[in-house]
Amino acid sequence: MALPDVYWDHQIPLPKLTPVQAKVTVALVALLCFINSYDGEFVFDDSEAIVNNKDLKPTTPLNNIWSNDFWGSNLSSNSSHKSYRPLTVLTFRLNYLVAGGLHPVGFHVLNIVLHAVISALMIDVFAILIGGLAYDEKGVIFNHAPKTSLLAALFFAAHPVHTESVAGIVGRADLLCALFFQLSFLTYCKAFRGSARNDRFSVQWVVVSLTLCAAAMLCKEQGITVLGVNAAFDVLVICNVNVYELSQRLLLRKNPLDVCEMLRTGLLTRLTLMGLGGLLMLYARWRIMGTGPPAFTEVDNPASFADNLFLRIVNYNYYYSLNAWLLLCPWWLCFDWSMGCVPLIRSPADWRMVWLLLMWCILIGLVGQALCSQDSQRRRTLTLGLVLLLVPFLPASNMFFRVGFVIAERVLYLSSAGYCLLLAYSLGHCCYCWTRYRKLLCASVFALLCVYVARCALRSHQWRTEQSLFSSALSVCPLNAKVHYNVGKNLADKGNSTAAIRYYREAVRLHPTYVHAMNNLGNILKERNELIEAEQLLSKAVSIQPDFAAAWMNLGIVQNSLQKFDEAEQSYWSAIRFRKKYPDCYYNLGRLYADQNRHVDALNAWRNATVLKPDHSLAWNNMVILLDNTGNLGQAELIGREALKLLPNDHTIMFSLANVLGKLQKYKESEGFFLHALRINPNAASCHGNLAVLYHRWGKLELAKKHYELSLTLDPEAPGTRDNYNMLRRKLDQLKRSTP
């Protein structure tokens, strides 16, 4: 199973380190590349997978992670992407518990550490794939290619395409999957520890390997591909099968397969175990998914919706060539490659067809060398490098099922290991063949590593904030509507609505049916009182996507502002029809009814909002205010007290309840709520003013004077406060004059 020392290894311009030194070196390089992202924010997909994911919170039952998808939605939901990664979500939950909340530093640090560990372990993986399987007397893997495996691991540690997986917290799924992938492979190798080719193997270690494969799959679906790598390794290294000779024998029907020999070496048994284990995992995954694939749209993956099979195949292959280019030249990196970033090839005359042909020429050349080379070490290294490159990529290839993206850098995390192995082999072979250029090759290797490290540092810095991440994509994918949308959204969140409008308009121009951009643009225009255009945009959004509940609600708000009450009511009910549990929509429906003096309907709508969302402060407060204004003080008091049981520190509800209690002449209790509200929000002018009115009625005139003055200091234009203050001063003057 072990090969002779790899002949090109000693020519590689690297020092020969001990196993521990090599792993520490690789881990330090990995840390150096991504350490500047440790204090980054939650960015892009982190908002859905972490910030808005209730499964991370201690109040959510732990069992929920086994029935919900990666984003916190129930797997049975039609809107679920069916990404089942409970072990990854569990680590997010542990981060939340350790940090005591959503503090991104702990999340980022764990990602960086995981990448360093994976990079260090890659030395063992590469050593086995290049030099075969051998153990020393202590049971430690003996490395026949220490320099090649070190160089490949350094390339892996510093490859810039990994930035999304390491600096983006949702990339944790790829990191954990890769870790269990490695452990499954290394454990599979342990099944042959100390064995010769014709000895028995350990079934227990094969079962442990399958268990670790299942764990990898529970971190990310790609983990199941380790079975393919294990099988290829078994055939090529453990059983020393020459694939080219085997294929020739099968094609020419000469010397058919020796089944007895395969049984004797246990190959059939091991392949059967892995096959059954893989089928069981796939069946379990299919059942968990609800026996149906996720529903993706043309926006997610345009090639899969192309007019005919030829165009689909051509565009899929173009995507493959772009993925290959990202591995070869990871300079143009983007957080999202959808929505016009990669225009479809619609004709064989498209000049981009050249890249497909070039990719296949290179791939066929590599496969030819891997199968037909007379050099067994080269044959084995190239074959296993290609296996490690291609097999983990298969789930993202659209070959077996439609995927929900065009290109995703994070899916290349495992495949890049195969590329790094091939790159290290190529450089080693060049060093062996061109010894006179050894210094030049040494400088080239060092320069390439430096470029990788610098690019990683720059890219991980861009991933620290959404503003820098989204802005960096404008130069890479200027035709991507989602890039402009995200830049606009980030600007809007920071209050720069003028710039946000510009980017939202560009997103709609690039993608005229982009309903989310229309919705957000309509919202900003609504806030700027540009109601006519806002109504037009939102009406267009719901006509394109009739089940877009948020757009229906926002359309209702605009129509209410335009006093189109009947249309607004219909829009609100449309929103509720498409999203049954929509507390904000019930709240806005209540406001519509209140504007029409339909007080009972308004109260019912707000009550529905609080049933669906018990901490809906605005709905509770509006109920108290409406009941107060209509003279139902007793009911207003009951509602206010009920609200404060759920929201004990909500100063707005305290303020409204205090007003009600003051009118009921429960002055002491009213005073307590006013003072409590002021402790929470001491600069509330209206609270000081109403407390002053309470003291005025209560006869505590000096306290009334004090709070009138505080209210006027905070808000000199407070309605009615100055009149009340002047009335109080006249009364105080009268009292002074009447006092002997």
N, C-alpha and C positions, 0 to 999 in steps of 0.2 A: 504493500500500500504506500510506503514511503518511496520517494524518488531519490536518485542521487542528487548531490548538491547542484543547485541550479547554476549552470555554467556562466550565465551573464551577470549573476548577482554581484560578484566581487568587483565588477567593473563600474558599478553605479557609484557616482561621486558623493557618497554619504559615509559617515563614520559607522563602524559596526558597534552598536550599543547592546547592552544587556537587555533582556526582555522588559525588565522594570524601567530602565532608563528610556527605552523606546516608547513605552506606553505613557510615561510621564511627559516626555517631549511632545507627543501627539496631543495629549490632553491639554497641555499648556498652549499649544498653537490654536486649538479649538477655542479655548477660553479667550485668547488674545483677539481672535477674529470677531467675537460676538459680545464681549464683555460690556461694550458701550451701550448695549440695548437693555441693560439690567434695570434701569429706572424709567423705561418707556411707559407709555400709557396703554390702556386697552384700545386697540385700533381695529377698524374694519369688522371682520367677522367676530371678533372678540365680544362686541356689543351684544350679539345674539346668543353666542355659545356660552358666555360667561356672565356679563352684566345683567342681561334679561332672563337668564336661565334659572328658574326657581329650584331646579334640582340641586343647586349648589348650597342652598340655604339650610341651616340646621332644622328649621321649622318644617321642611318638606320631608316626608318619610323616605328613608334610605331606599326602600324597595322601588321607589319611582324610577330610579336610574335603570332598572331592568325592564321597564315597560315603555320608557320614553326614548326618543331618538337623541342624537348628539346635541340638538338645539333645544331640548326640553319639551318638544311636542310629542303627543301620544303617537306611537307607531301606527295605530289604526286610522289616524287622521288622513284625509285625502291630501292635505297640504304638507304632510311629512315627507322629508327627503329620504327617509328610511336608513339614515346613517346610524347604525347601531354600534355605539362605542362606550359601553358602560364603564369599563375600567379607566378610560381616559377621563370621563366625567367624575369618577370617584376620586382621581387625583386632584381635579379642580376643587372638589368639595373639601378635600383635606387641606389644600392651600387656603381655602376660605376659612376653615376652622382654625388653622394655625395662626393666620394673620388677624383673625377676629373681624373679618369683613373683606370687602373687595379692594384690596391693596395690591396693585399690579407687580410690585417689586418681587414678592415671593414667587409669583407665577413665572416671571421672567428668569429669575435665578435658577429655578428648577429646570427650565427648558435648556439653559446654557450648560448646566451641569450634566444633564442627560446627553447632550450632544458630545460633550467631552468624554464621557464614559463610552458612548457608542463608538466614537472615533478611536479610542484606545483599544477597544475590543476588536475593531476591524483588523488590527495587526494579526491576531490569531486566525481570523477568518481568511485573510489574504494568504497567510503562511500555509494554511492547509490547502487552499485552492491552487497555489503555485507549486509548492514543494511536496505535496502529498501529506499523508497522515502518519505521524510517528510520535511516540512518547518517550521521554527519558526515564531513567530508573525511578524518579520521583513521581511519575505520572503526569508530568508537565509536557505540553505540546512542544516538540522539537522543531525549530524553525530552520528549514533548509534554504530559505530565501529571505534572510533577515533584512537586507537592504531594500529589496524590491517591495516587500510587505510594508516596511517603514515608509518608503516613498509613496506608495499607494495610499496608506493611511493618512499621511500628511496632506496629500491632494484632497482626500475625502474631508479631513478636518477643516480645510480652508476653502472648500469650493463655494463660491458665492451663491449658487443656486439654492443652497440650504438656508439662506437668510429667512425666507418666509416661514420655514418650519421651525427655526430657532427663535427669531425675533418676534414672530406672530404667535401668540399664546395658543391659538387653536391648532398650531403645528405640533402641539404636544401629542396629538394622535399619531402623527408620522414618526415622532421620536420614540414613543413607547412601542409602537408596532415594530420599528427597526430593532429596538433592544431585544424584544422577545423573539424576533426573527433570528437574530444572531445567536441567542441562547438556544433556540430550537435546533439550529444547525450544529452548534458546538456540542450540544447534548447528543445529537444523532451520531456525531463522530465518536463520542465516548462509548457507543455500543460496540466499537471495534478496538477499544484500548487494549494494547498488549496482544492483539490477535494477528495471526497471519491470515492470508487470503482464504485459506481453506478451513480455518477454525470456525467455531461457533460464535455467534454474536449475542449480545445482551438484549433480550426482548424488553426488559424493564426500561433500558435507556431509550429504546425506540418509542415506548409508550410515554415516557417523560417528554420526549421531543414532540410528540403529537399534542400533549397537554400544553406545552409552551406555544405550539402553533395556534391552538385554540385561544390562548391568552393574547397572542399577537392579533388574532382576528377580532377579539373583543376590544382591542384598542383601535384598530382600523381594518377594514375588510381586506386590504391588500396583504395582510399577514398570512393568509392561506397559501400564498405563492411560495413560501419556504418549502412546501412539500415538493414542488417541482425542482427546486435547487437541490434538496436532499436526494431526490431520485437521480438527478443527473450526476451528482457527486458519487453516489453509490455505483452507478453504472461505469463511469469513466475512471474513477480512482480506486474504489474498493475492489471492483471486479475487473478493472483494467481492460475494458472493452474498447476496441478500436471501432468507432462509429462508422468510419468510411468503409472498412473491410466488412463490417456487419451488413451495411446497406448493400454492398456489392453482392454478398452471399445471398441476401434475400431477393434481390432483383434477378440474379442469374440462377436462383434456386439450386445453388451448389452448397454443400456442407451446411444444411439447415441448422437452426439453433439447437444447441445441446441442452435440452430441458433438464436432463439429469444433472448436468454440471451446474445449471442455475439453481436447481433445488439444493444441490450439495453445498453451494456457497451461501444459500439462504436468500439470494436476491429476490426470487419470486415471493418468498414469505414476507420480506420487508416491503416490497412494492405493494403487495396485497394489503398489509397492515396500513400503509400510508394511504392507499386508495380508499379503503373502507373508512378510515378516519376522516379523510377529506370529504367523502360523500356524506358522512354523518354530520359534519360541520356545515356543509352547504345546505343540507336538508333542514337542520335546526335554524340556520339563518333565513332560509326561505319561509319557514313557518313563523318566525318572529316578525318578518317583514310583512306578514299578512298575505303571503302567497301571491303578491302582486308587485310589480316594479314601481319605483317612484315616477311621478308624472313630471316631465320636464317640458319646457317650452322651446320654441325656435330660437328665442333670445339666448337661452342657456347653451345650446349646441346647434348652431345653424346647419352644419354639415349633415347631421342626422335627419334633417328635414329637407334635404336637397331633392330635386325633382326626380332623379333616377339613380339607379344603383351605381352606374359609372361615376357620376359626379360625387356620390357619397364616398366611394372608394378613393377617388382622386384626392378629395379634400381631407379624408382621414390620413392619407399618406403625406399630404402636405403638413398636417399637424405633427405627424411623426418627425418630419424633417426639421420643423421648428423646435421640437423638443430636443432633437439631436444638436441643433445649433446652440441652444441654451447650455448644453453640457460642454460643447466645444468653446463657445465664446460667451460666457455669462455676463455680458455687459448690459444688454438691453433687458432689464428685468422690470416686471410690472405686476401690481397686486391683482389685476384682473385683465383677462384677455378676451372678454366677450364683447358683444354689441358693436360690431364693426371694426374691432381692433385687427382682426384677421379676415379680410374680405374673402368671400368664397371664390374658388376657381370655377368658372362657368363654361370654359371652352378649352379644348386641347391646345389652342394657340396661345394661351396665357403663358407669358415668359416665366412665371413661377414654376412651371412644370419642370424646368431645368433642375430645381432643387430636389424634386422627387427622384429624378433619374440619377442625380449625383449621390443621393443617400443610398439608393439601391445598389449602385455600382460599388460603393465603399462596403456596404453590408455583404454583398455577394463575395467581394474580394476577401473580407475577413472570414466568412464562412468557408470559402474555398481553402484558405490557409489553415483554418481550424480542422478541417476534415482531411485534407490531402497532404499536408506537410509531412515530410519524412522524419522530421524532428519531433519525437514523442512529447518532449517537454513543451515545445511551442504549441503543438496540437492541443495538449491538455489545457494549457494556460489560456489560449485563445477561446477554446470551447467553453470553459467554465466562466471566463470573463463575459462572453456573450450571453451565457445562461443567466448570470447575475445581472446583466444589463437589461435583458429583454423580458425574462419571466416576471419580475415584480411589476413591470409596466403593463402587463396584459390586462389587468382589470380596468385600466384607464384608456385602453386602446379602441373602445367601441366595437370590438370584435364579438363580444359575447352579449353585451347589453349596452343600451344608450347611457352615456354618462352626462352629468349636468354641468359640463364646462368645455371650453375650447382647449385651453392650455392651463395647467395648474402646476406651478413650479414645485409645490410641496410633494406632488406624486413622484417627482424625480429623486426624492431623498434616497430611497433604496437603490433605484436603478443607477444612480450616480456612482455607487460603489463598484459596479461592473465597469463603468467608464474609467474610473480611477485605476482599477486593476489593469485594464488594457493600455491606458496611458503610461503607467509605470513600466509595464512590460515593454512597450515600444521604446521608451527612453533607455531602458536597460539593454535592449537589443542593439540600439544605436551605439551606446557606449562600448558594447562588445565588438561591434563590427568596425567602428570608426575610432580606434584608440588614439589616433593622432589628433583628433578633435576633442579629446576628453575635457580639456579646460573650457572650450567653448560650450560643450554640452553641460558641464558643471555650472557655468554662468547662466545658461539658459534655464536650467532647472531651478536655480536660486531665484532668478528673475521672475519666473512663472509663479513660484510660491509667494514672492513678495507682492506681485500683482493681485493674486488671489486674496491675500490677507488685506491689502489696501481696499480692494473692491468690497470685501465682506464688511470691513469697518465702515465704509461709506454707506453701503446699503443698509446695514443694521442701524446706522444713525437715522436714515430716512424712515425706518420702521418705528422710531421712537414716538412720533406724533402723527395723528391723522393728517394734519396740514402738510407736513413734509412728505408723507407717503403718497397722498393723493396728488400733490403738485408734481412730484417726481414722475408720475405716470403721463403727464401731459405731453412730454417730449417723446415718450416711447410709443404711446397709443393716442395720438391726437384725434383719431376718428372714433374713439371709444366713448359712446354716450354715457356709460356708467362712470367713467373717470370724471367727466364734466359734472355729472350729477353729484358725485361724492365730494368734489371740490366745493360745489355750490352749497351742499348740505353742511359741510364743515364751516363755511363762511357764515351761513345763516345762524348756526348754533352760537357763533361768536358775536352775533349782532350786526354783521356787515351785510345787510339785506340788499344794498345796491349792487355789490359785486356778486352776491349769490344769484340775483335775478339774471345777470349776464350769463353765468354758467348754466343755470337751469334752461334758459332760452336756447343756448347752444346744444344742450343735451336733447331738447325736443326737436331742434332742427336736424341733428344727426340721426335721430330715431323718432320719427313723427308719431309713433304709437307708444311712446315711453310714458305710461300712465303715472308712474311714481314721480317722475319729474314734473308732469303737469299738476299733480296734486300738491306738491311742495311749492311750486311756483304760484299756484292759485292761492295757497295759504298766505304767502308773503304779500301778494297783491291785495288780499282781503284785509290784512293788517294795515296796509298803506291806503286803505279805503278806495282802491281801484276795483270796485265791485263788479262792474260790467265785464271786464276782461277775465276776472277771477271766475265769474259764473260760466263764461264761455269755455275756459280751460277745463273746469271741473265737469261740466256737462259732456265735453268731448271725452274725458277720461272714463266716465261711467258708460258712455256709449261704446267705447272700445272694450272695456272690461266690466260688464254689467254686475259682477259680483264683488266689485272693489268697494268694500264697506266704508273704509276711511274716506274715500272720495265722496261717497253719497252723504256722509255726515257733514263734511266740509262744504259741500254744495248746499246742504240745508242751512248751515250757518250763514252763508252768503245770501241765500234767498230770504232768510229771515231779516237780515240787515236791509235788504231791498224791499221789505214789507210784502213779499210774495208768500204770504203765510200758508196758503193751501199747498203750494208747490214745495215749500220747506218741510211741511209735515209729511208729505209723500216721500221726500228724500230721506228724512229721518227713519221712517218706517222701512224704506228699502234697505238702509244700512243695517237695521236690526234684523231684517229678514235674512240677510246674508251673513250676519254675525250675531248669533242669538245672545251671547253674553257680551254686551257692549255698554258698560255703565256710562261712559262719556257721552254716548249718543242719547241715552235716556236723560242725562243731565241737560243736554242742549235742547232736547224735546220739551223738557220741563220749562226751560227759559222761554221757548216759543209760546207755550200755553200761558205762562205768566204774562207775557206781552199782550196776549189776547184776553186777559182777565178770566181765563178758564182755570180758576184756582184749584179746583178739585183734581182736574187732569194734571196740572203742574205738580201737585203734591204726590200724586200716584207715580208720575214719571220719576221724580226725585227719590221716592221710596224704592222704586225698582233699581235705581242706580246704587243706592246704599245696600240693597240686598245682594247685588252682584259684586259690589266692591265696598265692604263695610267701612273702609277708611277714606271714602270719597268725601273729603272735607267740604267742598263747594256745595255738593248736594245737601248735606246736613245743614249747612249754614243758610242756604236759600230756603229750606223748609222753615227754619226758625224765623227768618226775616219775614217770609210771606205770612205766616201765622200771626206774627207780631203786628204786621201792617193791617191785617184784616180783623184785628181785635180778638183773636183766639189765643189769649195770653196763657191760659192754663195748658192748652195743648202745646203751645210753643215752648213752655217750660219743660214739659215732659220730653219733647223731642230733643231739646238742648241737653238735658241731663243724660238722655240715652246716647247722644253723640259723644259726650265727654267721657263716658265709660270706655268707648272704643278709641277716642282720640284725646287722652287726658292732658296733652300739652298743646292743643290747638288754640292759639290765642284769638283767632277770628270767631270761633264758636263761643269761647268764654265771653268775648265782647258782646255778641248778640244775645246770649243768655243773660248777661248782666243787665242789658237794656230792658229785657222782659221783666226781670225780677224787680228792677227799679220802678217800672210801671205798676207792678203788683204791690208796691210799697214794702218789699222785703229788702230794706235798705242795707242791712248788715251783710246779708248773703251777696247782694249785688256788689257791694264794695269789695268783698273778698275776691270775686271773679274779675272785677276791673283791675285790682292790684296784682293778681296772679298773671293776668294778660300783660300788664306793664312790665312785670319782671322778665317775661319772655321777650317782649318787644317794647323796650322803654321809649322808643322814639315814635310811637303811634300817636299822632296829634289828635285823631278822632277819639281815641280811648281816654286821653287826658281831658278832652272837652266834655265827653259824656259823663266821666267821673265827676267833673266839676258841676255839671247839671244835677247829678245825684246829690252831691253835698249841698248844693244850693237849695234843693227841695227839702233836704234833711235838716237844714238849718245850721250846717257846719260851714259857716260863711268864709272863715279864714282858709280852710282847706279848699273850698270851692275857688277862692281867689287864686290860690297857689296853682291849681291845676288848669284854670283858665289861662293864666300867664304862661305856663309850660306849653299848653296847646298852641297859643298864639306865637310863641317863640319858634316852635317847630313848623307851624303853618300859619303865617299871618293872614292868609286869605280864607281860613277855615269858615265855611258858611254858618252863620248864626252865632258863632262863638264870641265874636267881638260885641255883638248886640247883647248877649247874655252877660258878658263881662262888664259892659258899661252899666247894665241894669243892676248888677251886683254892687258895683262901686257906688252908685247912687244910694242904694239901700244902706251900705256901710257908712256913707257920709251922713245919711239921715239918723242912723243909730248913734253916731258920734255926737251929732248936734243935740240929739234928745237926751244924751247922757249928761247928768249934772256935773 
